[in-house]
Amino acid sequence: MIGCMLKLRRTAIDDAPVSRAGAAGSVPLISARGVRKTYRTGDVAVAALRGVDLDIAAGQFVVIMGPSGNGKTTLLNCCSGIDDIDAGCITIDGHDLAAMSDRARTAHRATSMGFVFQSFNLITVLSAAENCELPLLAAGWKPGRARHRAEELLARVGLADRGRHRPAELSGGEQQRVAIARALVAEPAVVWADEPTGNLDSRTAESVMELFHEVNAAGQTLVVVTHDPSIGARADRVLTVSDGLVADDRLNGRDGEASP
């Protein structure tokens, strides 16, 4: 099982109470303060984030929900450093994203973050193994070592015999598993996922969520944007974003019901 095999940088959070600021007495892995982001098209300005404060502890499985167009994906993109912010401060693992150069931020994403998207974002001309090893090659790993690690992760997501296949030769669920293996291959501090089950049938989506739960149980921090309330019910914590703000922040009980 993946939970027994993955050697992740983060250890699993224990049974101590977890506050909305993260694990009790700990420094948050992800911290956002006063984050603002405005998109401009000509003379039209749209405030996507309007002063968000947020802390996430290492080892948490956090789901971000809310109506379309209210800032969920923008929050994920800003917190991960994909998008710049207009005001505020975001730190990940003690690193202030705004203080980094573009090159340093790109390197930080490659070594400390993994990404899973609804559209899979696999390179069509590359095999599954080649797609999976890309973050390692970008981080300076030698090709042979990177390929061995990629094959190891593909095996752990149930694709040991599919490494030579290109994306077009894989099912949607297999492609998403390749994307998850790629996100995990460099043992990142956090994995960000934007609607990771949105293009999958219900059975395949369930298998992907089981995989997420296995890696989270092994200590991996997950931040997932979704419209699916069943995913939110299985997370440690659910953030509801509305009109560019975190309108609700709930911890889930052990029975899967959200706590007030």
Secondary structure, DSSP 8 states (H G I E B T S, - for coil): -HHHH---SS----SS-EETTEETT---SEEEEEEEEEEEETTEEEEEEEEEEEEE-TT-EEEEE--TTSSHHHHHHHHHTSS--SEEEEEETTEEGGGS-HHHHHHHHHHHEEEEETT----TTS-HHHHHHHHHHHTT--HHHHHHHHHHHHHHTT-TT-TT--GGGS-HHHHHHHHHHHHHTT--SEEEEESTTTTS-HHHHHHHHHHHHHHHHTT-EEEEE-S-HHHHHTSSEEEEEETTEEEEEEEB-TTS-B--
